[in-house]
Amino acid sequence: MELNITEAAVQRLNELNKDEMNYLLLWYDRDDCGCGVNGVPTIRFVNETNDHYKEVQNDLFPTLISKQQSVFFNIEMKLDYFNGCFKLSSPEQMLNPFIPENSVCSIETG
């Protein structure tokens, strides 16, 4: 699995990472979405890894994903930043066009 992060997204991630978190987590947010397969692909900062996470190839920001949730993401993805929001996409589809800045800093991953 690979995540390409644009220059604009890296710059904004670095600005937002005031708590100097160690990782960016690709996360499938299921809160208030109904059953377990309904959710929204998003990103969060986290400080620690565990056995449930695997690394996502990325040269710019250490990135993790839950092994269990990886089925909700694509093999190749791109994270961009435009007009105050992050955008997560792949060659196949738009995964999430509106990831607000304040949700990236929320480290609760339920």
Stockholm file with secondary structure:
# STOCKHOLM 1.0

chainA/1-110         MELNITEAAVQRLNELNKDEMNYLLLWYDRDDCGCGVNGVPTIRFVNETNDHYKEVQNDLFPTLISKQQSVFFNIEMKLDYFNGCFKLSSPEQMLNPFIPENSVCSIETG
#=GR chainA/1-110 SS CEEEECHHHHHHHHHHCTTCCSEEEEEEECTTSSSTTCCEEEEEEESCCCTTEEEEBCSSSCEEEETTGGGGSCSEEEEEEETTEEEEECSSCEEEEEEEHHHHSCCCCC
#=GC SS_cons         CEEEECHHHHHHHHHHCTTCCSEEEEEEECTTSSSTTCCEEEEEEESCCCTTEEEEBCSSSCEEEETTGGGGSCSEEEEEEETTEEEEECSSCEEEEEEEHHHHSCCCCC
//
